[in-house]
Amino acid sequence: MTCFPLQNSETHTAQDGKGILITDSAMTQLAKLCNEKGSDQLLRVGVRSGGCSGMSYTMDFLESEAIETEDEVYAYQTSDGTEFRVVCDPKSLLYIYGMQLDFSNDLIGGGFNFTNPNATQTCGCGSSFAV
């Protein structure tokens, strides 16, 4: 897999129209991290029990052979043709379907930010939610 930063500003959806929304700034940051990790890396996004509001988001890179048979794999393509894949397990997808992943360079509150339309409550830290 080859990852390059984007040159334009837009929100990206998976090629099949499903999965999560990824903003231009998040795609740029993910591409940078992907290049640092090496080739054949995918991004696993999910949820787990815990956090201030009951559930918390998880994100980590993994190699393609670590994909489970029940996982959903979404391909994202930038305007320059670069492909980026995101993996999510079916249980997590129930909680994060339609979520938007953004990235901010702000000194306070910077980093990856999740906007989840399924969340009924979110924590001030931005990485915890309840449904």
Secondary structure by P-SEA (a helix, b strand, c coil): cbbbbbcccccccccccccbbbcaaaaaaaaaaaaaaccbbbbbbbccccccccbbbbbbbbccccccccbbbbbbbcccbbbbbbbbcaaaaacccbbbbbbbccccccccccccccccccccccccccc
